């Protein structure tokens, strides 16, 4: 604060608290809804304080989902969270692995078609899955990858941003290190493993946080390629639970599942805030 | 920038690049080429034969009142999301930059909606605005306003704009806060000594210095509103009522995947690709090097 105006300081805190309230309110209401019985949720106005059904609702959401009774063959949220976890980890590790070696090749070697490869990777930046839905679906179907973990992850792991980020990181590594490694007789792979990887550790961690959230929150792609209820990710599962036609949606279970879908990525962001911010700034630059 | 020290190896670099290149070719380039090809073909209902029709699919597309309506809807949607998410985030960031104590706590409390999936954000707001059991329609009814986004297109648009902006505020907040903290204190102190009040200091010094950040975020927000909000539309309104929230990305999906109109969907894909390429060029040409942290 440059000049001291007490009323302004109070106003500032008030505005920030209102901001925090608006940001948190939808989540709070969702939490409240997930702790009541359906009858309580349906009465208008909805209760504003948590109820007593917390354990029951979450247990049912985790293990049984809606069950067969509601006409949707959804597995419990436990299975769906496992699918999401596999997808998020597969995408995060896959993207980091193939991007870091591609960046290593582009920075530390001179070879024909180097720039061609660079531009080819750059193009992936311009072709998000949303703009090439049908043909990509057809490729994956022809390869027999529908309803598989491979189909969920592999088409999404090419990444221009991650490759660029590692390229920036490697370009900032002093040339003396590579020179010293060469004089000591270390080959390129040895240099990569013993020098570059340890040097980019924090970058990898920061990128991992961002990519985990990206993978966990994928929507359009799993929506297209999974039809088997056992392969549904949790974000898609919520939507399927709401789409019950004329029946009354089981809001308390939907909301318990929604909470379960949000908890892992939110925990990652809050627990690794520093890495998260670093990853965000670096990948977007 | 190039490395002076490089390794020499004939095969290794190709092996290292192979996974990335193969995936790019199989899942990006090939489908994109297919979309381009489909967009100039007319296929019969059974997919047995196809005919080269030049740019007829595009002519049909831009002659189609539904597509033009979708273009307009997308424009309204993305401008609203960008304006709402940017102004709210900037306002909060300026306040957070001003507090001496507790800035970190506010930051932690404001950034986590980034971790919420767009589709989940949609469900959260759907519960709040649900005409049957939502809290806000109940309050609105008390003041005599009928809320039912399943029937009224304008309300459906307001709902998806709020849900989409809510999720994007945390991202914008982080970048605005970083931008604000990079502004030299001496400039602001000098202005204060000259007698400029907080509002004047903001509009004549802080805001102009934030222009690069704002412009960068504007591009990112437009890209977000165009492509990443599919989940919100799909889970909240399914493009309805009567196409009031049928944005381009959702229309490609519903025409191609549900309606099975291959040529038309491919032509829409090509138009979208054009939009992404234009936005990416803008981002790299005008934005990248001007953002400071």
HADDOCK unambig.tbl for C-alpha pairs under 7 A between the chains (distance, minus, plus):
assign (segid A and resid 1 and name CA) (segid B and resid 98 and name CA) 5.62 0.50 0.50
assign (segid A and resid 1 and name CA) (segid B and resid 99 and name CA) 6.89 0.50 0.50
assign (segid A and resid 1 and name CA) (segid B and resid 100 and name CA) 6.88 0.50 0.50
assign (segid A and resid 2 and name CA) (segid B and resid 189 and name CA) 6.15 0.50 0.50
assign (segid A and resid 12 and name CA) (segid B and resid 95 and name CA) 5.47 0.50 0.50
assign (segid A and resid 16 and name CA) (segid B and resid 92 and name CA) 6.30 0.50 0.50
assign (segid A and resid 16 and name CA) (segid B and resid 95 and name CA) 6.71 0.50 0.50
assign (segid A and resid 19 and name CA) (segid B and resid 92 and name CA) 6.98 0.50 0.50
assign (segid A and resid 20 and name CA) (segid B and resid 109 and name CA) 6.32 0.50 0.50
assign (segid A and resid 20 and name CA) (segid B and resid 110 and name CA) 6.02 0.50 0.50
assign (segid A and resid 23 and name CA) (segid B and resid 110 and name CA) 6.81 0.50 0.50
assign (segid A and resid 26 and name CA) (segid B and resid 124 and name CA) 5.70 0.50 0.50
assign (segid A and resid 26 and name CA) (segid B and resid 125 and name CA) 6.46 0.50 0.50
assign (segid A and resid 26 and name CA) (segid B and resid 128 and name CA) 6.91 0.50 0.50
assign (segid A and resid 27 and name CA) (segid B and resid 124 and name CA) 6.77 0.50 0.50
assign (segid A and resid 30 and name CA) (segid B and resid 124 and name CA) 6.46 0.50 0.50
assign (segid A and resid 42 and name CA) (segid B and resid 133 and name CA) 5.60 0.50 0.50
assign (segid A and resid 43 and name CA) (segid B and resid 133 and name CA) 6.82 0.50 0.50
assign (segid A and resid 44 and name CA) (segid B and resid 133 and name CA) 5.74 0.50 0.50
assign (segid A and resid 45 and name CA) (segid B and resid 133 and name CA) 6.72 0.50 0.50
assign (segid A and resid 45 and name CA) (segid B and resid 135 and name CA) 6.09 0.50 0.50
assign (segid A and resid 45 and name CA) (segid B and resid 138 and name CA) 6.50 0.50 0.50
assign (segid A and resid 46 and name CA) (segid B and resid 133 and name CA) 6.40 0.50 0.50
assign (segid A and resid 46 and name CA) (segid B and resid 135 and name CA) 6.42 0.50 0.50
assign (segid A and resid 98 and name CA) (segid B and resid 19 and name CA) 6.22 0.50 0.50
assign (segid A and resid 98 and name CA) (segid B and resid 20 and name CA) 5.72 0.50 0.50
assign (segid A and resid 99 and name CA) (segid B and resid 20 and name CA) 6.88 0.50 0.50
assign (segid A and resid 101 and name CA) (segid B and resid 16 and name CA) 5.39 0.50 0.50
assign (segid A and resid 101 and name CA) (segid B and resid 17 and name CA) 6.79 0.50 0.50
assign (segid A and resid 102 and name CA) (segid B and resid 16 and name CA) 5.58 0.50 0.50
assign (segid A and resid 102 and name CA) (segid B and resid 17 and name CA) 4.62 0.50 0.50
assign (segid A and resid 102 and name CA) (segid B and resid 20 and name CA) 6.75 0.50 0.50
assign (segid A and resid 105 and name CA) (segid B and resid 13 and name CA) 4.85 0.50 0.50
assign (segid A and resid 105 and name CA) (segid B and resid 16 and name CA) 6.05 0.50 0.50
assign (segid A and resid 105 and name CA) (segid B and resid 17 and name CA) 6.52 0.50 0.50
assign (segid A and resid 107 and name CA) (segid B and resid 3 and name CA) 6.76 0.50 0.50
assign (segid A and resid 108 and name CA) (segid B and resid 3 and name CA) 6.92 0.50 0.50
assign (segid A and resid 108 and name CA) (segid B and resid 6 and name CA) 4.90 0.50 0.50
assign (segid A and resid 108 and name CA) (segid B and resid 7 and name CA) 6.05 0.50 0.50
assign (segid A and resid 109 and name CA) (segid B and resid 6 and name CA) 5.43 0.50 0.50
assign (segid A and resid 109 and name CA) (segid B and resid 7 and name CA) 5.48 0.50 0.50
assign (segid A and resid 109 and name CA) (segid B and resid 8 and name CA) 6.47 0.50 0.50
assign (segid A and resid 109 and name CA) (segid B and resid 13 and name CA) 6.56 0.50 0.50
assign (segid A and resid 121 and name CA) (segid B and resid 21 and name CA) 6.99 0.50 0.50
assign (segid A and resid 121 and name CA) (segid B and resid 24 and name CA) 6.86 0.50 0.50
assign (segid A and resid 124 and name CA) (segid B and resid 24 and name CA) 6.70 0.50 0.50
assign (segid A and resid 124 and name CA) (segid B and resid 28 and name CA) 6.41 0.50 0.50
assign (segid A and resid 126 and name CA) (segid B and resid 276 and name CA) 5.76 0.50 0.50
assign (segid A and resid 126 and name CA) (segid B and resid 277 and name CA) 5.57 0.50 0.50
assign (segid A and resid 126 and name CA) (segid B and resid 280 and name CA) 6.85 0.50 0.50
assign (segid A and resid 127 and name CA) (segid B and resid 28 and name CA) 6.76 0.50 0.50
assign (segid A and resid 127 and name CA) (segid B and resid 273 and name CA) 6.56 0.50 0.50
assign (segid A and resid 130 and name CA) (segid B and resid 227 and name CA) 6.56 0.50 0.50
assign (segid A and resid 130 and name CA) (segid B and resid 249 and name CA) 6.43 0.50 0.50
assign (segid A and resid 131 and name CA) (segid B and resid 269 and name CA) 4.86 0.50 0.50
assign (segid A and resid 131 and name CA) (segid B and resid 272 and name CA) 5.82 0.50 0.50
assign (segid A and resid 131 and name CA) (segid B and resid 273 and name CA) 6.02 0.50 0.50
assign (segid A and resid 132 and name CA) (segid B and resid 31 and name CA) 6.40 0.50 0.50
assign (segid A and resid 132 and name CA) (segid B and resid 32 and name CA) 6.10 0.50 0.50
assign (segid A and resid 132 and name CA) (segid B and resid 35 and name CA) 6.70 0.50 0.50
assign (segid A and resid 132 and name CA) (segid B and resid 269 and name CA) 5.91 0.50 0.50
assign (segid A and resid 134 and name CA) (segid B and resid 256 and name CA) 6.80 0.50 0.50
assign (segid A and resid 135 and name CA) (segid B and resid 31 and name CA) 4.71 0.50 0.50
assign (segid A and resid 135 and name CA) (segid B and resid 34 and name CA) 6.20 0.50 0.50
assign (segid A and resid 135 and name CA) (segid B and resid 35 and name CA) 6.37 0.50 0.50
assign (segid A and resid 136 and name CA) (segid B and resid 27 and name CA) 6.07 0.50 0.50
assign (segid A and resid 136 and name CA) (segid B and resid 31 and name CA) 5.19 0.50 0.50
assign (segid A and resid 155 and name CA) (segid B and resid 23 and name CA) 6.82 0.50 0.50
assign (segid A and resid 155 and name CA) (segid B and resid 27 and name CA) 5.71 0.50 0.50
assign (segid A and resid 158 and name CA) (segid B and resid 20 and name CA) 5.77 0.50 0.50
assign (segid A and resid 158 and name CA) (segid B and resid 23 and name CA) 6.14 0.50 0.50
assign (segid A and resid 158 and name CA) (segid B and resid 24 and name CA) 6.08 0.50 0.50
assign (segid A and resid 171 and name CA) (segid B and resid 3 and name CA) 6.94 0.50 0.50
assign (segid A and resid 175 and name CA) (segid B and resid 5 and name CA) 6.05 0.50 0.50
assign (segid A and resid 178 and name CA) (segid B and resid 5 and name CA) 6.65 0.50 0.50
assign (segid A and resid 179 and name CA) (segid B and resid 5 and name CA) 6.54 0.50 0.50
assign (segid A and resid 188 and name CA) (segid B and resid 7 and name CA) 6.41 0.50 0.50
assign (segid A and resid 213 and name CA) (segid B and resid 115 and name CA) 6.19 0.50 0.50
assign (segid A and resid 217 and name CA) (segid B and resid 117 and name CA) 4.71 0.50 0.50
assign (segid A and resid 219 and name CA) (segid B and resid 231 and name CA) 6.04 0.50 0.50
assign (segid A and resid 220 and name CA) (segid B and resid 231 and name CA) 6.88 0.50 0.50
assign (segid A and resid 235 and name CA) (segid B and resid 119 and name CA) 6.96 0.50 0.50
assign (segid A and resid 235 and name CA) (segid B and resid 120 and name CA) 6.72 0.50 0.50
assign (segid A and resid 239 and name CA) (segid B and resid 235 and name CA) 5.98 0.50 0.50
assign (segid A and resid 258 and name CA) (segid B and resid 120 and name CA) 6.70 0.50 0.50
assign (segid A and resid 262 and name CA) (segid B and resid 116 and name CA) 5.80 0.50 0.50
assign (segid A and resid 265 and name CA) (segid B and resid 115 and name CA) 5.29 0.50 0.50
assign (segid A and resid 266 and name CA) (segid B and resid 112 and name CA) 5.98 0.50 0.50
assign (segid A and resid 266 and name CA) (segid B and resid 115 and name CA) 5.24 0.50 0.50
assign (segid A and resid 269 and name CA) (segid B and resid 112 and name CA) 6.40 0.50 0.50
assign (segid A and resid 269 and name CA) (segid B and resid 115 and name CA) 6.67 0.50 0.50
assign (segid A and resid 270 and name CA) (segid B and resid 108 and name CA) 6.83 0.50 0.50
assign (segid A and resid 270 and name CA) (segid B and resid 112 and name CA) 6.79 0.50 0.50
assign (segid A and resid 285 and name CA) (segid B and resid 288 and name CA) 6.32 0.50 0.50
